[in-house]
Amino acid sequence: MLAVRGAGAALRRAWLRGAGPRRGSTTNGGTGAGGDAWPARGGAALGCPQHVVDLRSDTVTQPSEAMRRAMAQAAVGDDDYGEDPTVNELQHLAARFLGMEEALFVPTATMANLIAVMCHCQRRGAQLLLGAGAHLHVYEHGGAAQVAGVHSQALPDLPDGTFDLEQLELAVREAHGSRYHPRPELICLENTHSSAGGRVLPLAYLQQVHRLAERYGLRVHMDGARLMNAAVAQAVEPAQITQHCDSVSLCFSKGLGAPAGAVLAGRRAFVAEAWRVRKLLGGGMRQAGVLAAAARVGLEQAEATLRRDHSNARRFARGIQELKSPLCSVSLPAVETNMVMVAVTGGWPSPAELCTYMRAVSEEELAETGHAVSVLLFPWSAHTLRAVWHRDVSAHDTELALNKLGFVARKCQERLALGLGPGPPSAAGH
């Protein structure tokens, strides 16, 4: 399992380095891995504009006009002195949203999570329990170990992003009071769970984890980078989710669409200590109100924005089912928020190759569909690709992406039916 996860991570890194054009740009196309089944070239070469639908992540958004205006007009001060009025307003607003006593503005959610670990686990060698696929465990460079000196014990993730509560309690009980195990001090949850495809943690589950933690004297931190997606999906206030946590992080530069920033929220004493750790990590900022202003716009518009994103993601998932292609499939019940994990079946094309074909445009595509559309997707693992909706992807973009997938699926099936397989065109006599 570890080898598969490592291979998937390496695949995603390699793809990201050559991920192609940004939204609204043009490309010169290129040949896909294993050879293109049809000539691919850029929209400019076809003599028509090329439309780009970027579904790699909800981190690729551009600041909205409202955000840009708010940034330009923001009242600012030295936030390191606590004198930036826009930052202070955002912190108060975020604390109310999250049902916490106070909140602290930080550059990134990765820093927020690390600060939380350092504040909750002040004894070096303390134990942190979390899921094996958690963002904090896999994608944050082991900061809990490198910087905080905290030992992480990873528990197997269930398909819905939770982990087995009996297994969690067994791990805690084995370490609790042992002279040989690291001392467990913190449980970290991720909501929504990115590696599980944006799944939402059930409220009853959160309550059970919190009760278990209290029983053994542990604390609970929630990596809530996409917490607002969870709140919208469950039709509850964010505070109804965070009431089961001692601290929570919230990212503004994912689904909320701001260019940067996150908050870490919790009790007043916790946030006071978090300020000191932020300073230690170099996260103290000066006239940060220009960033906080955009974050506030994103937070205030979150419900409408995310509701539309979820609707578009579900439409895409239903469209894949309607294609009835042997090439790819999706589990509709697993599409709870703005992410769609697409299972790619068969030996060819692989997820990376399929992503390459979705990105490229061709004369044949233009002739058949009337559009030159480049769709950017992310090859998540050896058999899965990921699509993520965000504010910059409209319902029309979603239909264009579905049409492109239908076109690519047909062409791949035609190639397979002719016995051409995955080899390069020259090998097949083309």
N, C-alpha and C positions, 0 to 999 in steps of 0.2 A: 504493500500500500504506500509506504514511504517513497519507494522508487517511482511509482506511478505519479504521486503528487509532485515529486521533484522534476520528472519529465514534463509534466503539465506546466509547471512554473517556468521551466526553461523555454518551452514552446511559446508561452505568452510573452516572455522577455524578448525573444527573437522577433516575434511578430510586431511587438510594439516599436522596436527599433526601425522597422521598415513599414510602418503602418499606413503610409500613403498620405493622400491629401487631407487637408482640413475641410470642414464644411464650407461649401460655396466655392471651392477651388476647382482647378482642372488638373488632369493628369495625362501623362503619355502612355498610360497602361503598362503592358509588359506581359511576358509569358508566365503562366502559373506553374507551380511546382508539378512536375510530372508531364508538362506540356499542355498547351491550350487546345481545347477541342474546336475552337473557332477563333478567327483572327481577332485580336483585341488591340485597341488603340485608344488614344485620348479623345475626349469630346472635341477639342480644338481641331484635331486631325480629321474628324468627321464633318467639320464645317458647321457645328451646332454647339450651343452651350451645354455643358455637362452639369447635372445636378448631383450634389453630394449629400447623402443621408448618413450621418455619423452616429452609429449605434454602438461604438466600442465601449463607452462609459458615460455616466452622467457628470463626469468631471470635465468634459470638453465644451461646456456651455460658454457662450459669450455674455458679458454683462448686458442686461437689458438697458433700454434707454432710460427707464426710471432709475435704475441703479447708477448709471453714469451721471444723471442729473443730481442724484443724492450725494454721490461722491464729490462732485464739483462744488456743491453748496454746503458740504458738511462743516459744522463748527468743530475745531480741533484744539487740542492742547497736548501737554506732555503726559501720555498715559502712564509712563513709569512713575510719575508723581501722583497719579490718580486724577489728573486734571483735564482729561479729554472728555468733554460732555457727551459726545456721540457714542463713545465706547461705554461710558457709564450708563447711558440710556439703554443701550443694547444689552448690557449685563443685567440690568433690572428687568427688562422685558423677557429675556431668556430665562431668568430665574423663575418668573411668574409662569411662563409657558411650561416649564419643566417641574413645577411644584417644589422647587428647592429654595433654601434660604438665600443663597447667593450664587453667582456665576462669574467665571473669569474668562475673558477673551484671550485667545491664544492663536498663534499663526496657523496651526494645523491640528486635525483630530489625532494624528499620530503623537504629537507632543502632548495633547490632552490625555491620551491613554497612558503614556509614560509617566506623566505627572501623577495621575491617579494611583498607579502602581507604587510609585515612590512615596506617596503620602500614606497610603494604606499599609505598606510593607516597609517599615523603617528598620527592621532587623535584617541584616544581610544574610542570605541563605534562606529567607522565608519562602514559603511555598505558595504559588499561584496556581489555581486549577481553572482550566479553560478547555474549549473544544480544539481538537487537532487541526481543524480547518479554519479556526478563528483568524481574522485579519491581524489581530494583535500578536498572534503566535507565528504566523507564516510570513506576513508582508511588512513587518515593522522592524526588520533587521535585528531581531532579538534584543531590543532595547531593554527589556525587563532584566535580561541577564547581563548585557554589556554595560549598562549604565547603572541600573538599580541593584544589581547583585542578587536578583530574585530568581529562584528556581521554579520553572514552569512544569507542571505535570499536565500533559495533554490527554484528554479523554476522547474516545471515538465519538464523532458526530453522527447523529441520526439524520435521515434524509431531510427532515423538516428543520434542521438547524439546532435542535435541542440535543442534550445528551441524557443518557439513562440516569434517572435520579438514584436508583439503587446503587449503581456503579459509582456515582458521585459520592454518596454517603459512605460507601465502603472505603473509597480512597481517603476521605476525610478521617474516618474512624481509625483506619490503620495508622495514619500519621499522628493523629491527635493523642498526645500523651506518650508517644514512642520516644525512646532515647536515641533512636537511630535514623528515623525519618526527618526530613525537613519539616518545620512547623507550618501547617497550613494557616494562612491569614486572609486570603482573598480569593473570591470566585469572580471570574469575568465572563459576561455574556455579550453576545453581539446581536443587535436588533435594528434593522432587519439583518438576516444572515447572508452575507455576500456569496460565500462559496456554496451555499445551499440554493442559490438562485433568487435571493431577495425574499426568502421566507420570513414570516412574522412569528415571533415567539408568543405562544398563547398566554393570556393573562393568568390563567390558573397555574401554568407551569412556572411563571415568574414568582407567583406567591409561594409555591412549594419550595423553590430554590431559596427564597428569602428566609422562610421558616427554618429550613435546614441549616442555613448559615447562622442564624441567630442561636440555634440549638447548640452549635459548637463554637460560638464566639467568633465567627468569621464575618467579613464584610463582603458586599456585592457591588461590583462596578459594572456598568453597562456601556459597552462601546456602541453608542447610539448614533453613529455617523449618519445613518438613514432612519433615525427614530421617527421623523415626521412622516415618512412613508408608512411606517408601522401604524402610527396613530390614524392616518387617513384610511388605511386599509381596514382597521378595526372599528372605525367610526367612534373613536374615543378621544378625550383630551390627552395630550402627552403626559400630563401629571398622573393619569390613571395607570400608565405604564411604569413611570419612574418611581411611584410610591413603593415599589418593591426593591429599590436599589438604594445604596448609600451614596453613590455618585454616578454621574452620567456625562458622557461627552456627546456633542452634537456638531456635525460638520455643516458649514454654510456653502462649501464649494462643490457639493455633489448635486443632489436633486434640487436644492434651493437656489442654485445657479449663481451664487456670488463668486467673485474671482479668488477669494482667499478667506481663511479664518474659521475658527471653531470656538466653542465654549466648553468649559468644564464646570459642572454645577454640583453642589452638595451642601452640607451644613456650613455655617459661618466659619467655624474653627478650621474645618477642612479646607475651605477656599483661601483662608488666610495663609495656611501652610502651602497651598498650591501656588500662591503668588511668589513665595520664596523659591520654590522649586522651578517655576517658570523663569525667574531671574537667573538661577543657576544654569539652566539649559540654554540661555541666550534668547529667551522668548519675550523679554521685556521690549515693548515697542514705544515709540514716541507719538507722533501725530497719527495714530492708528485710526482715527475717526473716519478717514477716507475709505478704509476697508470696512469698518463697522457699519457705515451708512449703507453700503451695498448689502451687507449681511442682514440688516434690519428689513430692507425691502424684500429680500428673499424669504425671510421668516414670516412677514406679514402676508405675503401672497402664497404661502406654502400650500394651503389646502386646495385652492383652485388649480394651481400648477400641477401638484402631484396627482390629484384626482384625474386630470386629463392624461397624464403620463401613464397611470395605471390602466385607463381605458384603452389607450393606444397599444399598450403591451398585450392586453388581452385580445384585442382585435388581431394583432399579428399572430398570436398563438392559435386563435381560431382559424385564421387564414391558412396556416400551415396544415392544420387538420383537414381543411377543405381541399387542399392540394392532393391529398392522398398519395403522396409521392413515396416510393420505397427508399428514397434518398435520405429523408429526414423526418423527424417526428417530434412531438412535444407533449408533455403531460399538462393538460389544462388545469387540474387542481393545484399544481405546484406554482402556477403563475398568480401570485398574490399581490405583487406590487409592480415595480417598473422594470423587472428583469424577466427575460425569457431564455431558458437554457434549451438549446435545440440539439437533440440527439442525432448524430450523423451515422447512418448505418452502412454496412458494407466496407470493403477495403479501399474503394476509391469513389469519389474524391475524399480525402481526409478533411477534417475541419479546417486546417490551414489552407489546403487547396481550394476548398469551397469558398473560404473568405477571399482568396485571390480572384476567383471567378466573379464573385459578387462585387468586387472593387473595380474590375476591368469593364470597359465598354467596347462595343463592336458595331460594325456596320449592320450585321445581321440583327442585333438587338434593336437598333434604331428602326430598321425596316419592319420588324415584326411588332414592336410595341409602340413605336412613335416617340420613344424617350431614350435619352442617353443618361443613365442613372448609375452612379457609383455608390454602392452601399458598403460602409465600413463596419465590419463585425470583428469579434474577438475570438480566436481559437482557444477555448478554455482548457481543454484536455484532449487526450488522444481520440475521444469519441464525441466530444461536445463543443459547440460554439455558443457564445453568449451575445445577446443583444440587450441593450439598456436604453430605456426611453428617458427623455429629459425635455426641458422647456423649449429647446430649439428644434424639436422634431414634431411636426404637425400630424394631424390625421391624414392629410394628403401625402406627406412623406411616408407615412406608414403604408399606405396603399401602394406607393411606388416601390417600396422595399419588398412588399409581398409579390408584386408583379415581377420584379427582378428575380426573386427567388424561384418563382414559377418558371421563368424563362431559363434560368441556369439549370434547374432540375431537369427540364425537358431536354436540353442539349446534352447533359451528362447521360441521361437515359438513352438518347439516340446513339451516342457514342458507344455505350456498352452493348446496345442491341446489334450494332454493326461489328461487334467483336474487336473494337479498337482498344478498349481497356485503358489503363492509366499510362501507357507508354507515350513518349513524345510523338508529335505529328509525323516526323520523318520516318519513324519506325513503322508507322501504319500506312506508309505510302502516300502521305499527303504533303 
